[in-house]
Amino acid sequence: MGCKNSQNLVQKICELYDEISRLEDLKPSKDVNMLFTQLVHTCIPPNPIDVSKLCSKIQDMRSNLIRLCGEAEGLLESHYSNILGSLPDPLQNLSLFPYFNNYLKLSLLEFDLLSRHCGVAPPRRLAFVGSGPLPLSSIVLATCHLTATDFHNYDIDPAASSMAARLVGSDPGLARRMFFHTADIMGVTCEFKDYDVVFLAALVGMDKEEKGRAIDHLAKYMAPGSVLVVRSAHGARAFLYPVVEPRDLRGFEVLTVYHPTDDVVNSVIVARKMSLPVFNSYDQGAAGSAVVLPTKCSCAEIHAFNPLNKLSMIEEFSLDQEQLS
């Protein structure tokens, strides 16, 4: 039965991929919104499928689909960032974004995991890599959960950084703690030593090799003892986002791997930078073989996240929005 369900799932995703591939562009529209909504609803229900075991043809389709999802997500965020930026009080209207509630739940989950593993003291400085034109994760975390933390947001696209800075600039208090940098993180080095926590967005590194290089770069330059939060995907949700496995976090001690089963799409991995010499596993050693770093794993696999017991925090954030100016 499970095999049959997985076959039906893959067939449905292939059909949606074919339709999405025929779209003239991926800017928000009735057809684009409908197809991607169908795709998300298809991939959300828990499914034991292991995408790494699929045939090469389906693997190629999945890689192309993830890139299409990434492009569509970027265009959707830019569209709503421009809409919000045209309003007198952008941060009071974040709920206009159709997936805003998902960001509330995901940020609550990530804050909860950080609190468990980082002690009672909140991070002084936090970096978010891949913040995009609509930095909802940083805004929610900074406004609701980490109210004394400085946020440094990195994106490779100058237009994305500019749109994000415009939104945050509407709130002087938040703008004093929120900074935006246009940079390819592979060129950012010693700055990472200044951050207590680094978030790596799901779409930074669109395939395993790119993601691996980004993680190894962070392992090389993050301070020992600092914390890395990586967004991943599990089961059928791996057709929407790249997968990061604990073994991919060379140079880190993996603390928690969390697979939500509600409408929060992304899995979350929390890891601590180990006090070891770090080399890039994608560089070649003296003898021509790849250098692979050790990974320490003391993680707890958690398969469900129920935000209902913390709805008061979400409601508090919604109320706070009304007071933002």
PAZAPA-4460 file (N, C-alpha, C; in steps of 0.05 Angstrom, whole numbers, plus 32768, in hexadecimal, padded with zeros to 4 digits):
% residues 325
    n_x    n_y    n_z   ca_x   ca_y   ca_z    c_x    c_y    c_z   seq   type   mol
   8011   7FE8   8000   8000   8000   8000   8011   8019   8000     1      M     A
   8027   8019   8011   8038   8030   8012   8046   8035   7FF8     2      G     A
   804F   8020   7FEA   805C   8023   7FD0   8049   802E   7FBC     3      C     A
   8030   8024   7FBC   801C   802E   7FA9   8016   804C   7FAE     4      K     A
   8014   8053   7FC7   800F   8070   7FCE   8026   8081   7FC4     5      N     A
   803E   8078   7FC7   8055   8087   7FBE   8056   808A   7FA0     6      S     A
   804E   8074   7F92   804C   8076   7F75   8038   808A   7F6C     7      Q     A
   8020   808A   7F79   800B   809D   7F72   8014   80B9   7F78     8      N     A
   8023   80BD   7F8E   802E   80D7   7F95   8040   80E1   7F7F     9      L     A
   8054   80D1   7F78   8067   80D9   7F63   8059   80DF   7F49    10      V     A
   8045   80CF   7F42   8037   80D4   7F29   8029   80EF   7F29    11      Q     A
   801C   80F5   7F40   800E   810F   7F43   8022   8126   7F41    12      K     A
   8039   8123   7F4E   804D   8138   7F4E   8058   813C   7F32    13      I     A
   805C   8126   7F24   8066   8128   7F08   8052   8137   7EF6    14      C     A
   8038   8131   7EFB   8023   813F   7EEB   8023   815D   7EF1    15      E     A
   8026   8164   7F0A   8027   8181   7F11   8040   818E   7F07    16      L     A
   8056   817F   7F07   806F   818A   7EFC   806C   8190   7EDF    17      Y     A
   8060   817E   7ED0   805B   8183   7EB3   804B   819C   7EAF    18      D     A
   8036   81A0   7EBF   8026   81B8   7EBC   8035   81D1   7EC3    19      E     A
   8044   81D0   7ED9   8054   81E7   7EE2   8069   81EE   7ECD    20      I     A
   8075   81DA   7EC1   808A   81DE   7EAD   8080   81EC   7E94    21      S     A
   8066   81E9   7E8F   805A   81F5   7E77   8051   8212   7E7C    22      R     A
   8052   821C   7E94   804B   8237   7E9A   805D   824B   7E8C    23      L     A
   8052   8261   7E82   8062   8275   7E74   8076   8282   7E87    24      E     A
   806D   8288   7EA0   807F   8292   7EB4   8074   828A   7ECF    25      D     A
   8083   828F   7EE4   807B   8286   7EFF   8073   829D   7F12    26      L     A
   806E   82B4   7F06   8064   82CA   7F16   8048   82C4   7F21    27      K     A
   8041   82CE   7F38   8027   82C8   7F44   8010   82CE   7F30    28      P     A
   7FFF   82BA   7F2D   7FE8   82BC   7F1C   7FD4   82A6   7F24    29      S     A
   7FBD   82A6   7F19   7FA9   8292   7F20   7FB3   8276   7F1B    30      K     A
   7FBF   8271   7F03   7FC8   8257   7EFC   7FE1   824F   7F0C    31      D     A
   7FF4   8261   7F10   800C   825B   7F1F   8004   8255   7F3C    32      V     A
   7FF4   8265   7F48   7FEC   8261   7F64   7FDD   8246   7F67    33      N     A
   7FCC   8240   7F54   7FBC   8227   7F56   7FCE   820F   7F55    34      M     A
   7FE1   820F   7F42   7FF2   81F7   7F3E   8005   81F3   7F56    35      L     A
   8011   8209   7F60   8023   8206   7F77   8014   81FF   7F90    36      F     A
   7FFC   8209   7F93   7FEC   8201   7FAA   7FE5   81E3   7FA9    37      T     A
   7FDE   81D9   7F91   7FDA   81BC   7F8E   7FF3   81AC   7F94    38      Q     A
   800A   81B6   7F8B   8023   81A8   7F90   8029   81A7   7FAE    39      L     A
   8026   81BD   7FBC   802B   81BD   7FD9   8018   81AB   7FE7    40      V     A
   7FFE   81AC   7FE0   7FEA   819A   7FED   7FF0   817D   7FE7    41      H     A
   7FFC   8177   7FD0   8003   815B   7FCA   801A   8152   7FDA    42      T     A
   802D   8164   7FE0   8046   815C   7FEE   8044   815D   800C    43      C     A
   8031   816C   8017   802F   8170   8033   8029   8157   8044    44      I     A
   8015   8146   803C   800F   812F   804D   8027   811E   8052    45      P     A
   802C   8115   806B   8043   8104   8071   8043   80EB   805F    46      P     A
   805B   80E5   8054   805E   80CF   8042   807A   80C3   8046    47      N     A
   807D   80A9   8048   8097   809D   804E   80AA   809C   8036    48      P     A
   80A3   80A9   8020   80B4   80A7   8008   80D0   80B2   800E    49      I     A
   80E4   80A4   8003   8100   80AD   8004   8108   80B6   7FE8    50      D     A
   810B   80CF   7FE4   8110   80DA   7FC9   812B   80D1   7FBF    51      V     A
   813E   80CB   7FD1   8159   80C3   7FC8   8159   80A9   7FBA    52      S     A
   8144   8099   7FBD   8142   807E   7FB1   8132   807E   7F97    53      K     A
   8129   8095   7F8E   811A   8097   7F75   812C   8094   7F5D    54      L     A
   8121   808D   7F46   8131   8089   7F2E   813C   80A4   7F24    55      C     A
   8150   80A3   7F13   815E   80BB   7F0A   814B   80CE   7EFC    56      S     A
   8138   80C4   7EED   8125   80D5   7EDF   8114   80E6   7EF2    57      K     A
   810B   80D9   7F08   80FB   80E7   7F1C   810D   80FA   7F2C    58      I     A
   8126   80F2   7F30   8139   8103   7F3E   813D   811D   7F2F    59      Q     A
   8140   811A   7F14   8144   8132   7F03   812B   8144   7F04    60      D     A
   8113   8137   7F03   80FA   8146   7F05   80F9   8155   7F1F    61      M     A
   8100   8148   7F35   80FF   8154   7F50   8112   816C   7F51    62      R     A
   812B   8169   7F47   813E   8180   7F47   8133   8198   7F38    63      S     A
   8127   8192   7F20   811B   81A8   7F11   8103   81B5   7F1F    64      N     A
   80F3   81A4   7F2C   80DC   81AE   7F3A   80E4   81C0   7F52    65      L     A
   80F9   81B8   7F60   8102   81C8   7F77   810B   81E4   7F6D    66      I     A
   8118   81E4   7F56   8121   81FE   7F4B   8109   820F   7F43    67      R     A
   80F5   8202   7F37   80DD   8211   7F2F   80CF   821C   7F48    68      L     A
   80CE   820B   7F5D   80C1   8214   7F76   80D1   822C   7F82    69      C     A
   80EB   822A   7F81   80FC   8240   7F8B   80F7   825A   7F7C    70      G     A
   80F5   8258   7F61   80F1   8270   7F51   80D5   827B   7F57    71      E     A
   80C1   826A   7F58   80A6   8273   7F5E   80A4   8280   7F79    72      A     A
   80B1   8274   7F8D   80B1   827F   7FA8   80BD   829B   7FA9    73      E     A
   80D4   829E   7F9B   80E1   82B8   7F9A   80CF   82CD   7F8D    74      G     A
   80C1   82C6   7F77   80B0   82D9   7F69   8097   82E0   7F7B    75      L     A
   808D   82CC   7F89   8076   82D0   7F9B   807E   82E4   7FB2    76      L     A
   8096   82DF   7FBD   809F   82F1   7FD3   80A4   830D   7FC8    77      E     A
   80B0   830F   7FB1   80B5   832A   7FA5   809A   8339   7FA0    78      S     A
   8087   832A   7F96   806C   8335   7F90   8060   8341   7FAA    79      H     A
   8060   8331   7FBF   8054   833B   7FD8   8065   834F   7FE6    80      Y     A
   807F   834E   7FE3   8090   8362   7FEF   808A   837D   7FE3    81      S     A
   8086   837E   7FC8   807F   8397   7FBB   8064   83A1   7FC4    82      N     A
   8050   838F   7FC7   8036   8397   7FD0   8037   83A2   7FEC    83      I     A
   8045   8394   7FFE   8047   839D   801A   8057   83B7   801B    84      L     A
   806C   83BA   800B   807C   83D2   800B   806D   83EB   8002    85      G     A
   8057   83E7   7FF4   8048   83FD   7FEA   8034   8407   7FFF    86      S     A
   8031   83F8   8015   801E   8400   802A   802B   8411   803F    87      L     A
   801B   8422   804D   8027   8434   8061   8034   8425   8078    88      P     A
   8029   840E   8080   8034   83FF   8097   8037   83E1   808E    89      D     A
   804D   83DB   807F   8050   83C0   8074   804F   83AA   8089    90      P     A
   805B   83AE   80A0   805D   8398   80B4   8042   8393   80C2    91      L     A
   802F   83A5   80BF   8015   83A0   80CA   8004   838E   80B7    92      Q     A
   800E   8389   809F   7FFE   837B   808B   800C   8362   8081    93      N     A
   801E   8357   8091   802C   833F   8088   801A   8327   8082    94      L     A
   8003   8327   808F   7FF0   8311   808B   7FE4   8310   806F    95      S     A
   7FE9   8325   805F   7FE1   8324   8043   7FF0   830F   8033    96      L     A
   8008   8308   803C   8017   82F3   802F   8009   82D8   8035    97      F     A
   8003   82C9   8020   7FF2   82B1   8023   7FFD   829B   8036    98      P     A
   8017   829A   8039   8023   8286   804A   802E   8291   8064    99      Y     A
   8024   82A8   806C   802F   82B5   8084   802B   82A3   809D   100      F     A
   8015   8296   809F   8010   8285   80B7   8025   826F   80B8   101      N     A
   802E   8265   80A1   8042   8250   80A1   805C   825B   80AC   102      N     A
   8063   8274   80A6   807B   8280   80B2   8079   8284   80D0   103      Y     A
   8061   828B   80D9   805D   828D   80F6   8062   8272   8104   104      L     A
   8058   825D   80F9   805C   8242   8105   8079   8239   8103   105      K     A
   8085   823D   80EB   80A1   8235   80E7   80B4   8244   80FA   106      L     A
   80B0   825E   80FC   80C1   826E   810E   80BD   8266   812B   107      S     A
   80A5   8260   8133   80A0   8257   814E   80AE   823C   8153   108      L     A
   80AC   822A   8140   80BA   8210   8142   80D8   8215   8145   109      L     A
   80E4   8225   8134   8101   8229   8134   8109   8237   814E   110      E     A
   80FA   824A   8158   8101   8257   8171   80FF   8243   8188   111      F     A
   80EC   8231   8188   80E9   821D   819C   8101   820A   819C   112      D     A
   810A   8202   8185   8121   81F0   8183   813A   81FE   818C   113      L     A
   813D   8217   8184   8155   8227   818C   8155   822A   81AB   114      L     A
   813E   822F   81B6   813D   8233   81D3   8145   821A   81E2   115      S     A
   813F   8203   81D7   8146   81E9   81E4   8164   81E5   81E4   116      R     A
   8171   81EE   81CF   818D   81E6   81CB   81A1   81FD   81CF   117      H     A
   8197   8216   81D2   81A9   822C   81D4   81A9   8239   81F0   118      C     A
   819B   822D   8203   819A   8238   821E   8186   824F   8220   119      G     A
   8187   825D   8236   8173   8272   823B   817B   828C   822F   120      V     A
   8195   8291   822A   819E   82AA   821E   8198   82AB   8200   121      A     A
   8189   82BF   81F7   8184   82C1   81DA   819D   82C9   81CB   122      P     A
   819F   82C3   81B2   81B6   82CA   81A2   81B8   82E9   81A0   123      P     A
   81D1   82F3   81A0   81D5   8310   819D   81D3   8318   8180   124      R     A
   81DF   8307   816F   81E0   830D   8152   81D9   82F3   8143   125      R     A
   81C8   82F6   812F   81BE   82E0   8120   81C0   82E6   8102   126      L     A
   81C9   82D3   80F2   81CA   82D6   80D5   81B5   82C5   80C8   127      A     A
   81A7   82D0   80B5   8193   82C0   80A5   819D   82C1   8088   128      F     A
   81A5   82AA   807E   81B0   82A7   8064   819A   829F   8050   129      V     A
   8195   82B1   803D   8180   82AC   802A   8166   82B8   8033   130      G     A
   8167   82D2   803B   814F   82DE   8047   813A   82E7   8033   131      S     A
   8142   82EC   801A   812F   82F2   8006   8122   830E   8007   132      G     A
   8110   8314   7FF5   8103   832E   7FF4   80EE   8332   800A   133      P     A
   80E5   831D   8016   80D0   831E   802A   80D9   830E   8043   134      L     A
   80EA   831A   8054   80F8   830B   8069   80E6   8305   8081   135      P     A
   80D1   82F5   807C   80BD   82F0   8091   80C8   82E2   80A9   136      L     A
   80DA   82CE   80A4   80E6   82C0   80BA   80F5   82D2   80CD   137      S     A
   8106   82E4   80C2   8115   82F6   80D3   8102   830A   80E1   138      S     A
   80ED   8313   80D3   80DB   8326   80DF   80CC   831A   80F6   139      I     A
   80C1   8301   80F2   80B2   82F4   8107   80C4   82ED   811F   140      V     A
   80DC   82E3   811A   80EE   82DC   812F   80F6   82F5   813F   141      L     A
   80FD   830A   8130   8106   8323   813D   80F0   8331   814D   142      A     A
   80D7   832F   8143   80C1   833E   814F   80B5   832F   8166   143      T     A
   80B3   8314   8164   80A4   8304   8177   80B6   82F4   818A   144      C     A
   80CC   82EA   8181   80DB   82D7   8191   80F7   82E1   819A   145      H     A
   8106   82EE   8189   8121   82F6   8190   8122   8315   818E   146      L     A
   8116   8321   81A2   8111   833E   81A1   8129   834F   81A8   147      T     A
   813F   8342   81B0   8158   8351   81B6   816F   8349   81A4   148      A     A
   8169   8339   8190   817E   832F   817E   8180   8340   8165   149      T     A
   8199   8344   815C   819F   8351   8143   819E   833C   812C   150      D     A
   8190   8342   8117   818D   8330   8100   819C   833B   80E8   151      F     A
   81AE   832A   80DD   81BD   8331   80C5   81B3   831E   80AF   152      H     A
   81A6   832A   809B   8199   831B   8085   81AA   831C   806C   153      N     A
   81B0   8304   8061   81C1   8303   8049   81B1   82F8   8032   154      Y     A
   81B4   8305   801B   81A8   82FB   8002   81BA   8303   7FEB   155      D     A
   81BB   82F2   7FD7   81CD   82F6   7FC0   81C1   830B   7FAD   156      I     A
   81A7   8310   7FAF   8199   8321   7F9C   8196   833D   7FA8   157      D     A
   81A2   8351   7F9C   81A0   836D   7FA7   8183   8377   7FA7   158      P     A
   8173   836F   7F94   8157   8378   7F93   8148   836D   7FAB   159      A     A
   814D   8353   7FB2   8140   8347   7FC9   8148   8355   7FE3   160      A     A
   8162   835C   7FE6   816B   836A   7FFE   815E   8385   8000   161      S     A
   815C   8393   7FE9   8150   83AE   7FE9   8133   83AD   7FF1   162      S     A
   8124   839A   7FE6   8107   8398   7FEC   8103   8391   800A   163      M     A
   8114   837F   8014   8112   8377   8030   8118   838E   8043   164      A     A
   812D   839D   803C   8135   83B4   804D   811F   83C9   804D   165      A     A
   8112   83CD   8036   80FC   83E0   8035   80E5   83D9   8048   166      R     A
   80DE   83BF   8049   80C9   83B7   805B   80D0   83BC   8078   167      L     A
   80E8   83B3   8080   80F0   83B5   809C   80F4   83D2   80A3   168      V     A
   80FD   83E2   8090   8101   83FF   8096   80E9   840E   809F   169      G     A
   80D1   8402   809A   80B9   840F   80A3   80B5   840E   80C1   170      S     A
   80C5   83FE   80CF   80C4   83FC   80EC   80DF   8404   80F7   171      D     A
   80E3   841C   8101   80FE   8425   8109   810A   8414   811F   172      P     A
   80FA   840A   8132   8105   83F9   8147   8110   83DF   813C   173      G     A
   8101   83D2   812A   810A   83B9   811E   8122   83BE   810C   174      L     A
   8121   83D4   80FD   8137   83DA   80EA   8152   83DE   80F9   175      A     A
   8151   83E5   8112   816B   83E8   8121   8177   83CD   8127   176      R     A
   8168   83B8   8125   8172   839D   812B   8173   838B   8112   177      R     A
   816B   8395   80FB   8169   8385   80E3   817A   8391   80CD   178      M     A
   818E   8381   80C4   81A1   838A   80B0   81A0   8378   8097   179      F     A
   81A5   8383   8080   81A3   8374   8067   81BD   8376   8057   180      F     A
   81C7   8360   804F   81E1   835E   8040   81DC   8350   8026   181      H     A
   81E5   835C   8010   81E5   834F   7FF6   81FF   8341   7FF2   182      T     A
   81FF   8327   7FF2   8218   8318   7FF0   8213   82FB   7FE9   183      A     A
   8225   82EF   7FDA   8227   82D2   7FD7   8235   82C8   7FF0   184      D     A
   8227   82B6   8000   8233   82AF   8019   824D   82A0   8016   185      I     A
   8253   8295   7FFF   826C   8287   7FFB   8283   829B   7FFB   186      M     A
   827D   82B5   7FFA   8291   82C9   7FFC   8291   82D7   8017   187      G     A
   827F   82CF   8029   827E   82DA   8044   828D   82C7   8056   188      V     A
   82A1   82D1   8064   82B3   82BF   8074   82B2   82C6   8091   189      T     A
   82C4   82D8   809A   82C8   82DD   80B6   82AF   82E9   80C4   190      C     A
   829D   82F5   80B4   8285   8300   80C0   8274   82EB   80CF   191      E     A
   8275   82D2   80C5   8265   82BD   80D1   826E   82B6   80EE   192      F     A
   8287   82BE   80F5   8290   82B9   8110   8282   82CA   8124   193      K     A
   8275   82DF   811B   8268   82F2   812D   824B   82EA   8134   194      D     A
   8241   82D5   8128   8225   82CE   812D   8222   82B6   8140   195      Y     A
   8210   82B9   8153   820A   82A3   8165   81F9   828D   8157   196      D     A
   81E8   8296   8145   81D6   8283   8136   81D6   828B   8119   197      V     A
   81D7   8277   8107   81D4   827B   80EB   81BE   826A   80E0   198      V     A
   81AB   8276   80D2   8196   8268   80C4   819D   8265   80A7   199      F     A
   8199   824D   809C   819E   8247   8080   8182   8241   8073   200      L     A
   8179   8253   8062   815F   8250   8056   815E   8237   8044   201      A     A
   8146   822D   8040   8142   8214   8031   814C   8215   8015   202      A     A
   814A   822D   8008   8151   822F   7FEC   816C   823B   7FE7   203      L     A
   817D   823C   7FFB   819A   8242   7FF7   81A8   8228   7FF2   204      V     A
   81B0   8224   7FD9   81BB   820B   7FD0   81A4   81FA   7FC6   205      G     A
   81A0   81F9   7FAB   8189   81ED   7FA0   818C   81CF   7F9B   206      M     A
   81A5   81C5   7F9E   81A9   81A8   7F9C   81BD   81A0   7FB1   207      D     A
   81C2   8186   7FB3   81D2   817C   7FC9   81EE   8187   7FC9   208      K     A
   81FA   818B   7FB1   8215   8195   7FB0   8216   81B2   7FB9   209      E     A
   8204   81C2   7FAF   8204   81DE   7FB6   81FF   81E2   7FD4   210      E     A
   81EC   81D2   7FDE   81E5   81D4   7FFB   81FE   81CB   800B   211      K     A
   820B   81B6   8002   8222   81AC   8011   8239   81C0   8012   212      G     A
   823D   81CE   7FFC   8252   81E3   7FFC   824B   81FA   800F   213      R     A
   8231   8202   8010   8229   8217   8022   822D   820F   803F   214      A     A
   8225   81F6   8046   8228   81ED   8061   8245   81EA   8069   215      I     A
   8256   81E0   8057   8272   81DE   805D   827F   81F9   8061   216      D     A
   8276   820D   8051   8280   8228   8054   8279   8233   806F   217      H     A
   8261   822F   8078   8259   8238   8093   8269   8229   80A8   218      L     A
   826D   8210   80A4   827D   8200   80B8   8299   820B   80BB   219      A     A
   82A3   8216   80A5   82BF   8220   80A5   82C1   823A   80B4   220      K     A
   82AC   824B   80B2   82AE   8266   80BC   829D   826D   80D4   221      Y     A
   8289   825C   80DB   827A   8262   80F3   828B   825D   810C   222      M     A
   8284   826B   8121   8293   8269   813A   828D   824E   8148   223      A     A
   82A0   8241   8154   829B   8228   8163   8286   822E   8179   224      P     A
   8273   821C   817B   825D   821F   818E   8245   822E   8184   225      G     A
   8248   823B   816D   8230   8249   8162   821D   8235   8156   226      S     A
   8205   823D   8150   81F0   822B   8148   81E7   8230   812B   227      V     A
   81E3   821B   811C   81DA   821C   8101   81BE   8210   8100   228      L     A
   81AB   821F   80F4   8190   8215   80F0   818C   8212   80D2   229      V     A
   8187   81F9   80C9   8184   81F3   80AD   8168   81EA   80A7   230      V     A
   815C   81F5   8093   8142   81EC   808A   8145   81D7   8074   231      R     A
   8136   81C2   8077   8138   81AB   8065   811C   81A2   805D   232      S     A
   8119   8189   8054   80FF   817E   804C   8100   8160   8051   233      A     A
   80E8   8155   8054   80E6   8138   805B   80CF   812C   804C   234      H     A
   80D2   8113   8044   80BC   8105   8036   80B5   8112   801C   235      G     A
   809C   8115   8016   8093   8120   7FFD   8099   813E   7FFB   236      A     A
   809E   814B   8012   80A5   8167   8012   80C0   816C   8004   237      R     A
   80CF   8157   8001   80E9   8159   7FF3   80E6   815F   7FD5   238      A     A
   80CD   815E   7FCB   80C9   8167   7FAF   80C6   8186   7FAE   239      F     A
   80C5   8193   7FC5   80C2   81B0   7FC6   80DC   81BD   7FCD   240      L     A
   80ED   81B1   7FDE   8105   81BC   7FE9   811B   81A8   7FEA   241      Y     A
   8134   81B1   7FE9   814B   819E   7FEB   814C   8191   8007   242      P     A
   8157   8179   8008   8159   8169   8020   8175   816D   802C   243      V     A
   8177   8171   8046   8190   8171   8054   818F   815B   8069   244      V     A
   81A2   8149   8068   81A4   8133   807B   81B8   813A   8091   245      E     A
   81B5   812F   80A9   81C8   8135   80BF   81E5   8130   80B6   246      P     A
   81EA   811B   80A6   8205   8115   809D   8211   812B   808B   247      R     A
   8200   813D   8080   8209   8152   806F   8216   8169   807F   248      D     A
   8211   816A   8099   821B   8180   80AA   8236   8179   80B5   249      L     A
   8249   8178   80A4   8265   8172   80AD   826F   818A   80BD   250      R     A
   827C   8183   80D4   8286   8199   80E5   8272   81A2   80F9   251      G     A
   825A   8196   80FA   8246   819E   810D   823D   8186   811E   252      F     A
   8235   818C   8136   8226   8178   8147   8209   817C   8142   253      E     A
   81FB   8169   8137   81DF   816B   8132   81CF   8166   814C   254      V     A
   81BF   817A   8153   81B0   8179   816C   8194   816F   8169   255      L     A
   8187   8178   8154   816B   8171   814F   8164   8170   8132   256      T     A
   8155   815C   812A   8149   815B   810F   812B   815A   8113   257      V     A
   811D   816D   8108   8100   816F   810E   80F0   816F   80F4   258      Y     A
   80DE   815B   80F2   80CD   8158   80DA   80B0   815F   80E1   259      H     A
   80A7   8177   80DC   808B   817D   80E1   8078   816C   80D0   260      P     A
   8060   8167   80DA   804C   8158   80CB   8033   8169   80C6   261      T     A
   8034   8182   80CF   801D   8193   80C9   8023   81A3   80AF   262      D     A
   8018   81BB   80AC   801C   81CA   8093   8036   81DA   8093   263      D     A
   8047   81D7   80A7   8062   81E2   80A6   8072   81CF   8093   264      V     A
   807B   81DA   807D   8087   81C9   8068   80A3   81C0   806F   265      V     A
   80B3   81D2   8079   80D0   81CC   807D   80D6   81BD   8096   266      N     A
   80E8   81A9   8093   80F5   819D   80AA   810A   81B1   80B5   267      S     A
   8113   81AD   80CD   8126   81BF   80D9   813C   81AE   80E6   268      V     A
   8155   81B5   80E1   816C   81A8   80EE   817B   81BE   80FE   269      I     A
   8180   81B8   8117   8190   81CA   8128   81AA   81BC   812E   270      V     A
   81C0   81CA   8129   81DB   81BE   812E   81EE   81D3   813A   271      A     A
   8202   81C9   8148   8215   81DA   8155   8231   81D7   8148   272      R     A
   823E   81ED   8142   8259   81EC   8136   826C   81DF   814A   273      K     A
   827A   81CB   8140   828E   81BD   8151   82A8   81CB   8151   274      M     A
   82B8   81C7   8166   82D2   81D3   8168   82E7   81C2   815B   275      S     A
   82E6   81C0   8141   82F8   81B0   8131   8303   81C0   811A   276      L     A
   831B   81B9   810F   8324   81C6   80F6   8310   81BF   80E0   277      P     A
   8309   81D3   80D0   82F5   81CF   80BB   8301   81D2   80A0   278      V     A
   82FB   81C0   808E   8304   81C1   8073   82EB   81BD   8061   279      F     A
   82EC   81C7   8049   82D6   81C4   8037   82D6   81A8   802B   280      N     A
   82C0   8199   8030   82C0   817D   8026   82BE   817C   8008   281      S     A
   82B9   8192   7FFB   82B8   8192   7FDE   82D2   819A   7FD1   282      Y     A
   82E5   81A3   7FE2   8301   81A7   7FD9   830F   818C   7FD8   283      D     A
   8324   818B   7FC9   8334   8173   7FC6   834C   8173   7FD9   284      Q     A
   8351   815D   7FE6   8367   815B   7FF8   8381   8158   7FE8   285      G     A
   8397   8155   7FF6   83B1   8154   7FE9   83B3   813C   7FD7   286      A     A
   83A7   8126   7FDE   83A8   810E   7FCD   8392   810D   7FB9   287      A     A
   8382   8122   7FB7   836C   8123   7FA3   8352   8118   7FAD   288      G     A
   8350   810F   7FC6   8337   8105   7FD0   8329   811B   7FE0   289      S     A
   830F   8119   7FE1   82FF   812D   7FF0   8304   812B   800E   290      A     A
   8306   8141   801B   8309   8141   8038   82EC   8143   8044   291      V     A
   82E5   8130   8054   82CA   812F   8060   82CD   8133   807E   292      V     A
   82BE   8147   8088   82BF   814E   80A4   82AD   813B   80B5   293      L     A
   82B4   8138   80CE   82A3   8128   80DF   8289   8136   80E6   294      P     A
   8274   8128   80EB   825B   8132   80F5   8254   8124   810E   295      T     A
   824F   8132   8123   8246   8126   813C   8228   8129   813D   296      K     A
   821A   8114   8143   81FD   8115   8143   81F2   810B   815E   297      C     A
   81E5   811D   816C   81D7   8115   8184   81B9   811D   8181   298      S     A
   81B0   811D   8168   8196   8128   8161   817F   8116   816A   299      C     A
   8169   8123   816F   8150   8114   8175   813E   8117   815D   300      A     A
   8136   8101   8151   8123   8102   813A   8107   8108   8145   301      E     A
   80FB   811D   813D   80E0   8125   8146   80CF   8127   812D   302      I     A
   80B8   811A   812D   80A8   8118   8115   808F   8128   8115   303      H     A
   8089   8137   812A   8071   8146   8129   8075   8160   8139   304      A     A
   8068   8175   812F   8069   818E   813E   804C   8198   8140   305      F     A
   8043   819C   8158   8028   81A6   815D   802A   81C2   8169   306      N     A
   8024   81D7   8159   8027   81F2   8163   8010   81FB   8174   307      P     A
   7FFC   81EA   8178   7FE4   81F3   8186   7FEA   81FC   81A3   308      L     A
   7FFD   81EE   81AF   8003   81F5   81CB   8011   8210   81CE   309      N     A
   8019   821C   81B7   8026   8236   81B9   8018   824B   81A7   310      K     A
   7FFE   8247   81A2   7FEF   825A   8192   7FEF   8275   819F   311      L     A
   7FF2   8276   81B9   7FF2   8291   81C7   8009   82A2   81BC   312      S     A
   8020   8295   81B5   8036   82A4   81AB   8030   82AF   818F   313      M     A
   8022   829F   817F   801A   82A8   8164   8006   82BF   8167   314      I     A
   7FF2   82BB   8179   7FDE   82D0   817D   7FEC   82EA   8187   315      E     A
   8000   82E7   8198   800E   82FE   81A3   801C   830D   818C   316      E     A
   8027   82FE   8179   8035   830B   8162   8020   831A   8152   317      F     A
   8009   830E   814D   7FF4   831B   813E   7FEB   8335   814B   318      S     A
   7FE9   8335   8165   7FE2   834D   8174   7FF8   8362   8172   319      L     A
   8011   8358   8174   8028   836B   8172   8028   837A   8157   320      D     A
   8020   836B   8142   801F   8378   8127   800E   8391   8127   321      Q     A
   7FF8   8390   8136   7FE6   83A7   8137   7FF3   83BF   8143   322      E     A
   8008   83BA   8153   8015   83D0   8161   802E   83DA   8152   323      Q     A
   8036   83CC   813D   804E   83D4   812E   8048   83EE   811F   324      L     A
   805C   83FE   811E   8058   8417   810E   8072   841E   8101   325      S     A
***
